Amino acid sequence: MLFYIIPPSLLRRGLLHWLGPRANLLFRLHPSRCLQVLVSDVTEICFRGGKGYLAVHLDEYGKLIWGWCLFGQLDGGLVLDSFHNAVRKILKNRMR
């Protein structure tokens, strides 16, 4: 996973121009079957008692969720746990 610290001046000039070839690589990929490309998403969920973070890993072709994890704080373990859940589910599914 790559993180970039983006200076405010670059936001005004255009984030996609600054990212250049690093901008969403999936625009260039066209999967033709399941499990060629897994994508991840982290979403902040606000509720009365505070907020939580949901990480999801899904198949780009079939949009099927393979792994997910919900934490009360945002850290690297959230995405890694979601990814490990996805790998376990994929391996279990292939054994059938």
N, CA and C atoms as an extended XYZ file, in Angstrom:
288
Properties=species:S:1:pos:R:3:atomname:S:1:resname:S:1:resid:I:1 pbc="F F F"
N         0.846       -1.158        0.000 N   MET     1
C         0.000        0.000        0.000 CA  MET     1
C         0.900        1.232        0.000 C   MET     1
N         0.606        2.188       -0.831 N   LEU     2
C         1.390        3.403       -0.915 CA  LEU     2
C         0.601        4.571       -0.355 C   LEU     2
N         1.272        5.403        0.420 N   PHE     3
C         0.662        6.618        0.932 CA  PHE     3
C         1.492        7.792        0.444 C   PHE     3
N         0.845        8.850        0.027 N   TYR     4
C         1.527       10.045       -0.413 CA  TYR     4
C         1.067       11.216        0.446 C   TYR     4
N         2.000       12.045        0.869 N   ILE     5
C         1.648       13.289        1.540 CA  ILE     5
C         1.577       14.342        0.438 C   ILE     5
N         0.399       14.916        0.276 N   ILE     6
C         0.153       15.817       -0.849 CA  ILE     6
C         0.132       17.252       -0.344 C   ILE     6
N         1.054       18.079       -0.807 N   PRO     7
C         1.044       19.494       -0.416 CA  PRO     7
C        -0.230       20.184       -0.889 C   PRO     7
N        -0.766       21.108       -0.080 N   PRO     8
C        -2.007       21.817       -0.460 CA  PRO     8
C        -1.917       22.510       -1.818 C   PRO     8
N        -0.735       23.007       -2.180 N   SER     9
C        -0.611       23.692       -3.467 CA  SER     9
C        -0.891       22.741       -4.627 C   SER     9
N        -0.545       21.458       -4.455 N   LEU    10
C        -0.808       20.488       -5.514 CA  LEU    10
C        -2.291       20.179       -5.644 C   LEU    10
N        -3.029       20.265       -4.532 N   LEU    11
C        -4.474       20.024       -4.601 CA  LEU    11
C        -5.140       21.079       -5.479 C   LEU    11
N        -4.647       22.295       -5.398 N   ARG    12
C        -5.236       23.365       -6.221 CA  ARG    12
C        -4.918       23.154       -7.707 C   ARG    12
N        -3.725       22.628       -8.008 N   ARG    13
C        -3.327       22.448       -9.408 CA  ARG    13
C        -3.918       21.189      -10.023 C   ARG    13
N        -4.352       20.281       -9.208 N   GLY    14
C        -4.962       19.070       -9.741 CA  GLY    14
C        -4.250       17.818       -9.259 C   GLY    14
N        -4.935       17.085       -8.440 N   LEU    15
C        -4.364       15.890       -7.836 CA  LEU    15
C        -4.045       14.821       -8.877 C   LEU    15
N        -4.944       14.593       -9.824 N   LEU    16
C        -4.704       13.549      -10.814 CA  LEU    16
C        -3.506       13.861      -11.695 C   LEU    16
N        -3.311       15.139      -11.990 N   HIS    17
C        -2.134       15.510      -12.778 CA  HIS    17
C        -0.863       15.194      -12.001 C   HIS    17
N        -0.858       15.468      -10.691 N   TRP    18
C         0.313       15.198       -9.860 CA  TRP    18
C         0.565       13.698       -9.740 C   TRP    18
N        -0.507       12.924       -9.581 N   LEU    19
C        -0.332       11.481       -9.439 CA  LEU    19
C         0.153       10.849      -10.739 C   LEU    19
N        -0.264       11.411      -11.866 N   GLY    20
C         0.183       10.914      -13.164 CA  GLY    20
C        -0.054        9.426      -13.325 C   GLY    20
N         1.001        8.664      -13.606 N   PRO    21
C         0.838        7.229      -13.858 CA  PRO    21
C         0.445        6.434      -12.621 C   PRO    21
N         0.544        7.046      -11.430 N   ARG    22
C         0.175        6.333      -10.203 CA  ARG    22
C        -1.329        6.388       -9.934 C   ARG    22
N        -2.051        7.258      -10.626 N   ALA    23
C        -3.489        7.395      -10.412 CA  ALA    23
C        -4.187        6.107      -10.801 C   ALA    23
N        -5.089        5.715      -10.027 N   ASN    24
C        -5.860        4.477      -10.110 CA  ASN    24
C        -5.462        3.545      -11.261 C   ASN    24
N        -4.635        2.605      -10.940 N   LEU    25
C        -4.132        1.663      -11.933 CA  LEU    25
C        -5.225        0.768      -12.504 C   LEU    25
N        -6.347        0.671      -11.814 N   LEU    26
C        -7.426       -0.196      -12.298 CA  LEU    26
C        -8.085        0.336      -13.560 C   LEU    26
N        -7.900        1.618      -13.862 N   PHE    27
C        -8.444        2.143      -15.112 CA  PHE    27
C        -7.840        1.419      -16.301 C   PHE    27
N        -6.630        0.893      -16.127 N   ARG    28
C        -5.925        0.225      -17.229 CA  ARG    28
C        -6.145       -1.279      -17.245 C   ARG    28
N        -6.732       -1.829      -16.194 N   LEU    29
C        -6.941       -3.273      -16.104 CA  LEU    29
C        -8.374       -3.627      -16.452 C   LEU    29
N        -8.534       -4.705      -17.161 N   HIS    30
C        -9.863       -5.197      -17.512 CA  HIS    30
C        -9.900       -6.691      -17.215 C   HIS    30
N       -10.216       -7.060      -15.949 N   PRO    31
C       -10.218       -8.483      -15.606 CA  PRO    31
C       -11.260       -9.251      -16.405 C   PRO    31
N       -10.901      -10.460      -16.801 N   SER    32
C       -11.802      -11.280      -17.608 CA  SER    32
C       -12.394      -12.438      -16.824 C   SER    32
N       -11.960      -12.617      -15.560 N   ARG    33
C       -12.527      -13.669      -14.713 CA  ARG    33
C       -12.321      -13.294      -13.248 C   ARG    33
N       -12.982      -14.016      -12.380 N   CYS    34
C       -12.898      -13.751      -10.943 CA  CYS    34
C       -11.483      -13.936      -10.412 C   CYS    34
N       -11.177      -13.168       -9.403 N   LEU    35
C        -9.935      -13.247       -8.627 CA  LEU    35
C        -8.681      -12.891       -9.417 C   LEU    35
N        -8.809      -12.196      -10.506 N   GLN    36
C        -7.623      -11.653      -11.178 CA  GLN    36
C        -7.161      -10.381      -10.464 C   GLN    36
N        -8.118       -9.595       -9.972 N   VAL    37
C        -7.800       -8.334       -9.316 CA  VAL    37
C        -8.639       -8.215       -8.052 C   VAL    37
N        -7.964       -8.062       -6.908 N   LEU    38
C        -8.640       -7.749       -5.653 CA  LEU    38
C        -8.414       -6.269       -5.365 C   LEU    38
N        -9.456       -5.579       -4.990 N   VAL    39
C        -9.338       -4.170       -4.627 CA  VAL    39
C        -9.737       -4.010       -3.169 C   VAL    39
N        -9.245       -2.953       -2.551 N   SER    40
C        -9.573       -2.705       -1.149 CA  SER    40
C       -10.155       -1.310       -0.999 C   SER    40
N       -10.914       -1.151        0.052 N   ASP    41
C       -11.511        0.136        0.360 CA  ASP    41
C       -11.578        0.270        1.867 C   ASP    41
N       -11.295        1.454        2.376 N   VAL    42
C       -11.430        1.757        3.797 CA  VAL    42
C       -12.449        2.879        3.917 C   VAL    42
N       -13.455        2.665        4.750 N   THR    43
C       -14.535        3.630        4.916 CA  THR    43
C       -14.686        3.983        6.384 C   THR    43
N       -14.835        5.265        6.666 N   GLU    44
C       -15.100        5.719        8.025 CA  GLU    44
C       -16.608        5.693        8.250 C   GLU    44
N       -17.021        5.085        9.366 N   ILE    45
C       -18.443        4.976        9.685 CA  ILE    45
C       -18.694        5.727       10.981 C   ILE    45
N       -19.541        6.749       10.924 N   CYS    46
C       -19.872        7.538       12.113 CA  CYS    46
C       -21.206        7.073       12.687 C   CYS    46
N       -21.260        6.983       14.000 N   PHE    47
C       -22.489        6.604       14.690 CA  PHE    47
C       -22.525        7.337       16.017 C   PHE    47
N       -23.567        7.164       16.808 N   ARG    48
C       -23.754        7.947       18.029 CA  ARG    48
C       -22.588        7.819       19.010 C   ARG    48
N       -22.062        6.635       19.183 N   GLY    49
C       -21.017        6.411       20.171 CA  GLY    49
C       -19.618        6.763       19.695 C   GLY    49
N       -19.465        7.216       18.489 N   GLY    50
C       -18.144        7.546       17.967 CA  GLY    50
C       -18.048        7.215       16.494 C   GLY    50
N       -16.921        6.609       16.134 N   LYS    51
C       -16.752        6.217       14.737 CA  LYS    51
C       -15.923        4.950       14.656 C   LYS    51
N       -16.065        4.281       13.528 N   GLY    52
C       -15.320        3.062       13.279 CA  GLY    52
C       -14.824        3.077       11.847 C   GLY    52
N       -13.959        2.130       11.543 N   TYR    53
C       -13.378        2.038       10.205 CA  TYR    53
C       -13.603        0.639        9.664 C   TYR    53
N       -14.110        0.568        8.455 N   LEU    54
C       -14.397       -0.691        7.797 CA  LEU    54
C       -13.467       -0.846        6.601 C   LEU    54
N       -12.720       -1.954        6.593 N   ALA    55
C       -11.879       -2.276        5.433 CA  ALA    55
C       -12.509       -3.467        4.722 C   ALA    55
N       -12.568       -3.396        3.407 N   VAL    56
C       -13.193       -4.434        2.597 CA  VAL    56
C       -12.253       -4.785        1.443 C   VAL    56
N       -12.121       -6.081        1.148 N   HIS    57
C       -11.403       -6.543       -0.042 CA  HIS    57
C       -12.406       -7.271       -0.933 C   HIS    57
N       -12.494       -6.825       -2.176 N   LEU    58
C       -13.454       -7.440       -3.070 CA  LEU    58
C       -12.844       -7.700       -4.436 C   LEU    58
N       -13.477       -8.618       -5.125 N   ASP    59
C       -13.065       -8.991       -6.469 CA  ASP    59
C       -13.561       -7.934       -7.442 C   ASP    59
N       -12.672       -7.398       -8.244 N   GLU    60
C       -13.043       -6.338       -9.190 CA  GLU    60
C       -13.993       -6.842      -10.270 C   GLU    60
N       -13.856       -8.088      -10.689 N   TYR    61
C       -14.676       -8.622      -11.778 CA  TYR    61
C       -16.119       -8.872      -11.328 C   TYR    61
N       -16.276       -9.623      -10.265 N   GLY    62
C       -17.618      -10.006       -9.833 CA  GLY    62
C       -18.186       -9.182       -8.700 C   GLY    62
N       -17.381       -8.235       -8.175 N   LYS    63
C       -17.802       -7.367       -7.070 CA  LYS    63
C       -18.212       -8.163       -5.830 C   LYS    63
N       -17.616       -9.330       -5.626 N   LEU    64
C       -17.905      -10.164       -4.472 CA  LEU    64
C       -16.944       -9.819       -3.345 C   LEU    64
N       -17.459       -9.592       -2.150 N   ILE    65
C       -16.619       -9.281       -0.993 CA  ILE    65
C       -15.993      -10.569       -0.484 C   ILE    65
N       -14.655      -10.582       -0.415 N   TRP    66
C       -13.932      -11.762        0.058 CA  TRP    66
C       -13.447      -11.601        1.485 C   TRP    66
N       -13.184      -10.394        1.920 N   GLY    67
C       -12.725      -10.178        3.288 CA  GLY    67
C       -13.139       -8.805        3.780 C   GLY    67
N       -13.367       -8.717        5.088 N   TRP    68
C       -13.711       -7.434        5.672 CA  TRP    68
C       -13.271       -7.433        7.126 C   TRP    68
N       -13.117       -6.239        7.681 N   CYS    69
C       -12.736       -6.087        9.072 CA  CYS    69
C       -13.223       -4.726        9.558 C   CYS    69
N       -13.670       -4.659       10.808 N   LEU    70
C       -14.169       -3.422       11.396 CA  LEU    70
C       -13.372       -3.138       12.660 C   LEU    70
N       -12.736       -1.964       12.730 N   PHE    71
C       -11.939       -1.554       13.895 CA  PHE    71
C       -12.449       -0.213       14.403 C   PHE    71
N       -12.139        0.070       15.651 N   GLY    72
C       -12.486        1.360       16.229 CA  GLY    72
C       -11.454        2.430       15.940 C   GLY    72
N       -10.289        2.036       15.462 N   GLN    73
C        -9.249        3.013       15.117 CA  GLN    73
C        -8.642        2.653       13.770 C   GLN    73
N        -8.096        3.646       13.110 N   LEU    74
C        -7.521        3.441       11.790 CA  LEU    74
C        -6.033        3.158       11.929 C   LEU    74
N        -5.650        1.935       11.568 N   ASP    75
C        -4.234        1.579       11.549 CA  ASP    75
C        -4.006        0.487       10.515 C   ASP    75
N        -2.754        0.124       10.316 N   GLY    76
C        -2.414       -0.857        9.288 CA  GLY    76
C        -3.006       -2.230        9.534 C   GLY    76
N        -3.255       -2.563       10.799 N   GLY    77
C        -3.822       -3.867       11.125 CA  GLY    77
C        -5.208       -4.072       10.545 C   GLY    77
N        -5.939       -2.998       10.386 N   LEU    78
C        -7.288       -3.074        9.821 CA  LEU    78
C        -7.258       -3.656        8.418 C   LEU    78
N        -6.429       -3.100        7.556 N   VAL    79
C        -6.356       -3.542        6.163 CA  VAL    79
C        -5.732       -4.936        6.082 C   VAL    79
N        -4.703       -5.190        6.896 N   LEU    80
C        -4.060       -6.506        6.879 CA  LEU    80
C        -5.009       -7.603        7.335 C   LEU    80
N        -5.790       -7.346        8.380 N   ASP    81
C        -6.765       -8.348        8.835 CA  ASP    81
C        -7.806       -8.625        7.759 C   ASP    81
N        -8.266       -7.579        7.101 N   SER    82
C        -9.229       -7.754        6.020 CA  SER    82
C        -8.625       -8.581        4.893 C   SER    82
N        -7.364       -8.281        4.549 N   PHE    83
C        -6.693       -9.026        3.490 CA  PHE    83
C        -6.503      -10.491        3.875 C   PHE    83
N        -6.100      -10.748        5.120 N   HIS    84
C        -5.919      -12.138        5.565 CA  HIS    84
C        -7.249      -12.894        5.575 C   HIS    84
N        -8.329      -12.220        5.953 N   ASN    85
C        -9.653      -12.845        5.898 CA  ASN    85
C       -10.014      -13.199        4.452 C   ASN    85
N        -9.695      -12.308        3.525 N   ALA    86
C        -9.979      -12.572        2.113 CA  ALA    86
C        -9.175      -13.768        1.614 C   ALA    86
N        -7.891      -13.820        1.954 N   VAL    87
C        -7.045      -14.937        1.509 CA  VAL    87
C        -7.554      -16.257        2.068 C   VAL    87
N        -7.907      -16.275        3.362 N   ARG    88
C        -8.445      -17.506        3.964 CA  ARG    88
C        -9.715      -17.961        3.258 C   ARG    88
N       -10.605      -17.025        2.976 N   LYS    89
C       -11.873      -17.370        2.320 CA  LYS    89
C       -11.636      -17.862        0.893 C   LYS    89
N       -10.719      -17.233        0.176 N   ILE    90
C       -10.412      -17.654       -1.196 CA  ILE    90
C        -9.821      -19.049       -1.199 C   ILE    90
N        -8.863      -19.322       -0.312 N   LEU    91
C        -8.252      -20.650       -0.235 CA  LEU    91
C        -9.265      -21.714        0.165 C   LEU    91
N       -10.131      -21.378        1.107 N   LYS    92
C       -11.174      -22.314        1.530 CA  LYS    92
C       -12.132      -22.610        0.376 C   LYS    92
N       -12.460      -21.591       -0.398 N   ASN    93
C       -13.365      -21.747       -1.527 CA  ASN    93
C       -12.738      -22.595       -2.636 C   ASN    93
N       -11.433      -22.466       -2.845 N   ARG    94
C       -10.746      -23.237       -3.884 CA  ARG    94
C       -10.593      -24.706       -3.513 C   ARG    94
N       -10.622      -25.020       -2.211 N   MET    95
C       -10.485      -26.402       -1.756 CA  MET    95
C       -11.731      -27.221       -2.065 C   MET    95
N       -12.845      -26.559       -2.251 N   ARG    96
C       -14.112      -27.275       -2.501 CA  ARG    96
C       -14.146      -27.897       -3.857 C   ARG    96
